[in-house]
Amino acid sequence: MTHANCPRCGGRLARDNDSGRCTPCQAAERDRLSRPPTVPASFWEHEPVRQALAERHLGRVIRAYRCHPYHGRVALPQSVVAVWLGITQAQLSRVENGPPLVHLDRLSHWAQLLRVPAESLWFRLPDEPRGTGASVAHIAHGVDQAANQGQRAAVVVSVEQESSLGGGATDRRRFNVLAALTGLAAAGHPYLLTGHADAPGNIGMEQVRLASSMVNDLRQADAAVGADQLCDVAIQVHTRLSNWAAKAKYSREVGDALQGALADLGIQAAWLAIDAERRPEARPFLNEAITRARIADDPRVEVRALALLSLLLRDSQPGESLHCAEAAIRVSAGWATPRLTTLLHLRRAHAYAVLSDASGFSLEMTKARRELERGPHEDDPGFVDFVNEQELNGIQGLSYLALGRPERAAQSFRAITANPSPGHRRNQVLYTVDLAEATYQQGDANGAARIALDVLPAVSQMKSGRVSRNLAQVRSNLAAPRHATTTTRQFVDAYDRAVTV
């Protein structure tokens, strides 16, 4: 039986109308491929939407939104809504069917995009959008103004004010990298942030060194606070520098160095995208970096790109991940330091574990540990600073989880919590969350809840999509009715309160 009236406007439908919408409403919604429609207030009173909001699960809210009769007899396709949200259809499917989202920036952005009434939400919307992109634009404007006036100090104050908006330790750490960006203005290069029209027509080694220093600044800030606040900064600077390099003139010597610097900055942007759970954005940067490294004949940069590509592909294409790590080993033959070789064997070890190849995993872990025991080397590249005993135990723990051996995984993660690495706090927090997951998989829900509760404040300060996603999975597991105890409820309640702050 068909509806006699259009669900959108209430107008009478023609007998031969099988679309579920009247002609004027169909015409009004022809732009739905580019943005969400404006829906009436009654839209949010539909029972499936109300239920999803009550469950505090934005993914289910989106699914109820897609299937609302307001859109006609056929639900909005995931592919259409994914375009609105800036993600892929596969990602939207995971959002709808996976654990609740925890990242407040993403929750706020999507809720505002879909125009969900603020009073229906379980978290507070900001008075004005304060996402990473808005912050970058604000800072870039300040940098541009200060550069025109030649006042570096004014820029630092402007950045400090921007940082103080959040008021927490995370924002104070973030200030370090944002203050470093003011060096672009002080050095007379604001166009790297703002697309300034007065970019010089020539590029020299000074600008190449500036790009290289940006990589180090971003890497240090990422190790402390995670990638979410930094990803757009790196992408914007890389885009500006790439556009400038495509138009400017430079010598052959500068050109080779510039290709390497752009590749290194692209790799850093790719890593930040991975840690911010924006994985689809990472691969183009890595493909470009490999090409630039080969043009510049820079095997060190190529190996770094291959090592990160191995990480990116590990869960979705573990066979390809192995090939990338093997290619990196071949390219680095003869000059790789022990810590770099350790990293490449760890990449292979984890990929073997995802492939359920326990013997391959064991062999690669033995090689990695043997190389790590050789100690640091004066030629260690900067990107292997995190390769230490903590990282080895972390990859070992993740691999044991992939192999279905949570008891061995928990042992590896406990070794990390017992001997923390102060310089890599984000990894410390990440592996503590993984310890909670391993403890849960061992059947100890209360133990997992205690670990998760202890690490929750640190996760709340982190700006890492990976860390947030992993803790959200722990919360989803422990919220199941069969695990309902005083301890698990205490964690779930604390987690939900943290998300609403």
N, C-alpha and C positions, 0 to 999 in steps of 0.2 A: 504494500500500500504506500502511495507517495504522499508527501506533504502538499497541502493545497496552498500554503503560504510560504513566502520567502522567509527563512529563519533570521535573516539579517535585518530586513526592514518591515516585515510583516505583510508586504504586498502580495496580491493574488498571483499565483503562478499560472502560466498558460498550460493547457492540457498536454501539449507536445514538449513541454520543458522537462527534460530529464536530468538537468544539472543540479537542481536543488536551489538555484539562485535566480532571481529575476534579472532581466537584461540590464537595467541600470546598476544593480549591485555588482554584476559581473564586470561591467565597464569600470566601476569605481575601484575594483580590486585588481586591475590588470598590472599594476605596478608592484604586486605583492612579492614578485621575485627579487625585488631590490630592498624592500623594507617591510616591517610588520604593519598591519592595518591598524587604524584607530578603532578600538572596540568599545561598546557601551559598558556602563557600570554593571549592568546585569550579567555581563559575560563572566565575571568573577564569582557569581553566585551559583554557577553550574556545579552540581554535586561532585563530579570527578575532580574539578579544579579545586574546590573547597577541601576535598579530602587530601589531595596532594599537598596543598599549602599546610594543612594540619599536620602532615607527616614530616614537614620541614625538609622536603626533598625537591630541590629545584628541577632536577631531571624529570621527575614525575609530573611536576607542574608543567614543564614544557611539553611532555607527551599529552597531558590532558588539554593543553592549549591547542596542540595540533589537531586533536580529534574532536574539538568542540563543534557542535552542530552549526554554530555561527558561520563556519567556513564552507558549509554545504554538506552534501551527503558523503563526499569523499574527503578524508582527512588530508591536511596539508602534508606533503611529502617531507621526510627528514632532510632530503637534499636541499629543499627550499629554505627550511628553517635554519639549517646549518650555515647557509650563506649569510643569513641575517646575523648569526652569532659569530661569524668569522672562523668557523672550524669546519672539519670535514664531516661527511655523513657518518663515517665509521666512528668518529669521535663523539658525535651527538648520540649515536646508539649506545655507546658506553656511558655517557652522561645520564641517559634516561634509565638504563638498566643496571648501572653500577651503584657503588656506595654514594651517600650524599656528598655534594660538593662542600669543601671546607674553605676555599680561598675567598676571602671577603671581597676582594676587588672584582673577581669574576662574578660572584653572586650579585653584587651591586650593579655591575655593568649590564648583565643580562636581564635583571629585573627591570632596570630602567629602560632598556631597549624594548622589552615587551610591554612596558607601561603597566606593570603589576602595581596595584595600589599599595602605598607604603604601609597602610594600616593592616594589610593582609599578610605582611611579611614577618618573619621571625628574627630579622636582623634590621639594624638601623641603616637607612640610606643616607649618604652624605648630603649636606645641603647643596653642594656643588660637586661635579665629578672631579675626583682627585686621583685618577688612574695614572699609571706610569707615563702614558703619552702626554697627558695634560701637564704633569710635572716637568717633563722634558721641555715642552713648549714654553712653559713659564720661565724656566731657567735659561733656555736659549735666548728668550727675549731680553732677559737681564744681562746675559753675556754680550749680546749684540750692542745694547745700549752702552755698557761699560767700555766695550772695545772702541766705540766711536768717541767716547769721552776720555779714554786712556786711564781708567780708574779701576785697577785690579781689586783694590780693597773693597770698593763698593759691590763688586760682583760677589766676593766672598761673603759679605754681609747678607746679600740677597739670597745666596744659596743657603746660608745658615738659617735665615728666616723660613725658607721653604722646608728645610729639614725639620725645624722645630714644630711644624704643623702637627706631626704625629706625636711628638713628645717622648717617645720611647727609646730604648737602647738601639733598636733597629734603625731608627732615623738618625741617631748620632753616628752609627757606623756608616750609614748611607751618605752622610755629610762628607766623609773622607773622599769618596769617589767623585761626588758632585763638585766638591771644592777643587779636586784635581782637574776637572773639566774647565775650570776658569783659566787654567794655564793656556788653553786655546786662545782665549781673548788676550791674555797678557802677552802672548807671543805674536799677536797680530793675526790670528787665524780663526776668527769667529765663524767663517763660512762653513767650517766643519760641523758646526751645530745648527746654524741658521740658514744655510744656503745663501749667504751674503753675496750680493751681485758683484762685489769688488774683489773676488778671488783673483790672485795674481795669475798671469799667463804662464809662469814658469814654476817648476817644482825643483827644489834642491834637497840636499841631504838633511837639512834642518827639519823640513816637513816630514821626511821619512822617519827620522828619529822621534819626532813628536807622535806619529802614529804608533810606533813600537812602544813608546812609554805608556800610551793609552792601554795597550794590551796588559801590561804589568799592573796598572792601576785597577783595571776591571778584575783581573785574576785575584788580586789581594782582597778586594772588597767582596767578591763572590765567596771566597773561602770563609769569610766571617759571617755573612748575612744571607747568602743565597742569591738566586738569579732574578727573581721576579721584578725587583726594582731596577735592575741594571740592563735587562735584555733590550728594551727599546732604545736606551742610550747607545749601546754598542751597535745596534742595527742602524740607527740614524747616523752615527759618525762614519760607519763603513759606507753607507749609501752616499753621503756627502763627499767623502774622499774619493770613492770610485768615480762619481760623476765629474769631479774636478780633474782627476787623473786622465779621464777620457778626453778632456779638452785641452789640457795644459801641455807644455813642451818640457822636455827634460833630456838629459844625456843618457847614453847607454848604461853607464854605471849607475846613475840614479834610477833608471828604469828597472834594472834588475832588482835593486834594493826595494824599490816601491812595490814591485810585484810580490816580493816576499812579505813586506809589511802588510799589504792588503790581504794576502792569504792568511797571515797570522791573526789579523783582526777579524776576518771572516770566520776563522775557526773558533775564536773566542765568542763571537756572536752565536755560532751554532751551539756551543756548549751551554751558553746561557739559555738558549731556546729549549734545549733538552731538559735542563734542570727546572725551567719554568713550566714544564709540561706543554710546550709548544713545539713538539717534535716535528710536525710536517714542515715547519719553517727552517729546520736545521739542515736538511740534506742539500738544498741548493747552495748554501754557503760552503759546505764541504766539497761538493763537486767543483765549484769555482776555485776553491783553495788549492785543490790538487792540480787543476789546470795552471793556475798562476805559479805554483811551486815548480812545475816542470818547465814553464817558460823561463823562470828565473834560475833554473838548474839548482834548486835549493832542496836537497833531500831531507833536511831536518824538518822543514815545514811540511813536506809531503808525508813524512812518517807521522807527524802529529795529526794531520787530517785523516790518514788511514786508521790510526788508533781510535780516533773519536768516531769515525764511521763504523768501525767494528762495534763500539759501544751502542751506537744508535740502532744498529740492525740486530743486536743480540737476541732480543725477545721475539721479534717478528720474522727474522730471516737468519737464524743461527748459523746455517751453512755459509751464507754470504759473510757473516761476521767472522767466521774462521778464516775465510779467504782474505779478507781485508787485513787481519792481524798477520797472516803469513806473508802477505805482500809487504807489510811494514817491516817485518823481520828481514826479508830479502833486501829491501832498499837500505836498511840500516846496517847491513853486514859490514864489518870492518871498522865501524866507528861508533856503534851504539855503546853507551855507558851501561853499567850493571843495572841501574835503576830504570833506565829506558827499556832494557831487555826484560826486566821484571814486569813492567807494565804490559808489554806485548804478550808475555806468557799468561798473565792474569786475564787478559782479554780472551785468549784462546781457552783457558781453563773454564771460564764462566760459560762460554758458548758451548763447549762440550757438555757441561752440566745441563744446559737447556735442552740439548739433544739427547739427554739421558744416557750419555756415554761416560760411565763412572771411571773407566780405566783411562780414557783420554784426559778427563778432568784431573785425576790423580797425578798423571805424568807431567802435565803442564804446571800444576801447583808445586811439584817437587822442583822443577826447573826454576820457577819464579822464586821460591824460597832460597834456593842455592845462589841465584844472582843477587838477591837482596842482601844476603849475608856478606857479600863482597864490599858492601858499604858505599857511601857517596863518592862522587868523582868530581874533580874540578871542571870537567866539561859537561856536567849534567845540564840539560836544557831546563829552562825555568818551569816548563809545564809539567815536569815530573816531581815537583816539590812535594806533592801529596802522596807520592809512592813511598810508603813506610810500612812498618809492622801493622799499624792500625788498618791501612788500606788492604794489605794482604789478608788479614783476618776477616775484614769486611767482605771481600770478594769470596773468600772461602765459605763464609756463613751464607751468603746469598746463593752460592752454588749448591750447598747442602740443602737449602730450602727447595731449590729447583729439582734436586734428586730425591725429594721426599724424605729427608733425614733431619727433621727439626731438632732432635736432641743434639746432634753434632753442630748444627747451625747455631743453637743457643750457646754452646761452649765457645764458638768463635766470636760471637757478639759480646759475650761476657768478658772475654779477654780485652776487648776494646774499651768497655766501660771501666774496667779495672785499671787500665793504663791509657788515659785520655791523651790526645794530641792537641794541646791548646791552640796551635796555629791553624787547625782545620776543624773549627767548631761545627760547621754545617754537617760534615761527615760524621762527627761524633753523635750529633742529634739524630741523623738519619739511621745510623746503625743501632742506636738505642731503640728507636721505633721498630726496627726490624727484629730486635730482641723480643719485643712485646709480641710480634707476630709469630715468631718461632715458639715462644712460650705458649701461646694460644694453640698452635698446631700440635703441641705436646699434650694437650688436654687440660692445661692449667689455666682456666679462664680468670680466676682470681689473681694469680701471679701476673698474667698479662695485663690485667686492669691496673694493678699497682705500678707496674713499670710505665704503662702509658700515662697514668695520672702524674707520675713524677716528671716525665719529660714534656708534658703538655705545655707548661709555661715557656719552655725553650722553643717548642714548635711554633707557639703563638708569636714569638719574636722573629722567627725565621721568615724569609721571603723566598721559599723554595717550593715550587709546585710538587716536586717529587716527595718531599718530606710530608707536605700536607696531604697528598693523595694516600700515602702509606698509612698515616695515622687515621685517615677517614676509613680505610679498610678495616683497621683494628676496631674502630668504633662500631662499624657495621656488624662485624662478627660478634662483638660482645653485647650488642643490643638485642640479639636474638632471645626470645622468651626462654629457651632452654638453659640459657646462661644467667638468668636473672638471680643475682645475689646482691647483698648490700654493697659489696666492693665494686662489682661491675656497674651497678646503677650509679654509684658515686662517680665513676669515671665518665660514663655516658652523659650524666647531667652536667658535669664540669666541662666536658667537651662542647656540649650544646650551648652552654653559657658563653664559652670562649668564642664560638663562632658568631654569636649575636652581638659581641662587644663592638 
